[in-house]
Amino acid sequence: MVEKEKILIVEDDYEIARIMKDHLDRDGFQVTWASTGVEGWEDFKADDYSLVLVDLMMPEMDGFALCEKIRLESDVPILIVSAKNEDESKILGLGLGADDYLTKPFSLKELTARVHSHLRRYQRYTKKHYNEQIFHYKHELAIDFLNEAVFLDEKLLFLTAKEREILFLLAKNPFITFDKAKIYEHIWQVMNIDGNNTVTVHIKSLRTKLEDTGKQAKFIQTVWGVGYRFIGEQLG
């Protein structure tokens, strides 16, 4: 039996969400509906989705913040579905990593066409990169993103869940500097507390396990006064 592709709808308008969900259910997809941005993020982290439909104006966490969080974790297609028709909103949403923008009201035929179009592209991308999920770096580091494993000198490293999440966040976004507050909020899913040194402690432990404690960073570099970034040099 072929497994249904999973779609996540993040929409606070019950009627619109119900119409989209019922339509996509009939089209053969397995659809999950979240009514807030926070709930959508929790659902996204809990399962593997092939596409996400995101409204912009939502309680707790807006669609812009949700798009940014998802894109840091995944290349899954993101379609913004919003009544906001201003060019500024479209540009901001696309700039944060969304792939397309549907303006309410829209026809179900258009929704279907956009969903299938992005899924076809994503399937080609996934097939092409499936065997490229193990990345090798100088200094004998290898990261298997698909199976969530990290190797150093061909030996499996035993990282805590938070250490692994921090490393994957940085490594998936190389040479992008993340401040401690952003890392904390993204990994722990709560607002950063002033003076919180949790990230510092985890980075120190992670560096120790990666044998990256010398004056010249090999993998995780401190950008003084700003935060941290991954600088591992990929091979091949």
Summary of the structure (lengths in Angstrom):
residues: 236
radius of gyration: 19.4
end to end distance: 37.4
largest distance: 58.3
contacts: 679
relative contact order: 0.10
helix: 44%
strand: 20%
